[in-house]
Amino acid sequence: MTQISKYPLDRTIEDEIFRKFWQSISVLRDTEAVASFFSDFLSDTEQLMLAKRLTIAILLLAGKRPKEIKDILHVSNSATGSVSAWLKNARPKTKVALTNIIREGKWKQFIDRFEAFLDSLPPPYRSNWSKIGKDRWKRKKERASRQSLR
């Protein structure tokens, strides 16, 4: 578990450390440089944790239910809940950045694969299988039309 000193830093030093940290990260321009930097800088667990948080945030913004996210990504209810709370209180620039990430990246294809996987799971016990089947068929057609437009 990550530990920090119980003795607080001087506020000016802390501000300078953060300013230098963010400036250092902003210098990284291409995907390979960023991946290389964070592979060396973060542990495997920290990398996975951050990647899952980002994925949870994007899936929540795409309208997916926390239970679906929890089952597919193997995260806890508290993880989806904390990311959901974070999204609700996020700064406007953060929300714009996440929206741009979804729009510019290959996240739409990931979301389609996510939906396809959900549609392959059996319906819940005591549910209307006919309605669920029709909804799945409709989503499958929508995914196929989106993929043909890409």
C-alpha positions, 0 to 999 in steps of 0.5 A, spaced: 500 500 500 502 506 498 505 510 504 507 518 504 510 521 510 506 524 516 509 530 516 506 535 511 510 539 506 511 546 506 505 549 501 510 553 496 514 546 495 508 542 494 505 547 489 512 547 486 512 539 486 506 539 482 507 544 477 513 541 475 510 534 475 504 536 471 509 540 466 513 534 465 507 529 463 505 535 458 512 534 455 510 527 453 507 527 446 506 520 443 503 514 445 509 510 446 513 515 450 507 516 455 506 508 455 514 508 456 514 513 462 508 510 466 510 503 465 517 505 469 514 510 473 508 506 476 507 499 478 503 494 474 497 494 479 497 502 479 497 502 471 491 497 472 487 501 477 488 507 473 486 504 466 480 501 470 478 508 473 478 511 466 474 505 463 469 505 468 468 513 467 467 512 460 462 507 460 458 511 465 458 517 461 456 512 455 450 510 459 452 503 462 449 501 468 454 500 474 452 493 475 454 491 468 461 495 469 462 491 475 461 484 472 465 485 466 471 489 469 471 485 475 471 491 480 467 492 486 461 496 487 465 501 491 470 502 485 464 504 480 461 508 486 467 512 487 468 513 480 461 515 479 461 520 484 468 523 481 464 524 475 458 528 478 463 533 481 468 533 476 470 540 473 468 542 467 474 541 463 475 534 466 468 532 463 470 536 456 476 532 456 473 525 457 468 527 452 473 528 447 477 522 449 471 518 447 469 522 441 477 521 438 479 515 441 477 508 439 472 507 445 466 507 441 469 500 438 470 498 445 463 500 448 460 496 442 464 490 444 462 491 451 455 491 449 456 485 445 459 481 451 453 483 455 448 481 450 451 474 450 450 473 457 443 469 459 438 473 461 436 474 469 432 469 472 424 471 472 425 476 466 421 477 460 426 473 455 422 475 449 423 482 450 430 481 452 431 478 445 428 483 441 432 489 445 438 485 444 436 484 436 435 491 436 442 493 439 445 488 435 442 492 428 444 498 431 452 496 432 452 493 425 450 500 422 455 504 427 460 499 425 459 500 417 459 507 418 466 507 421 
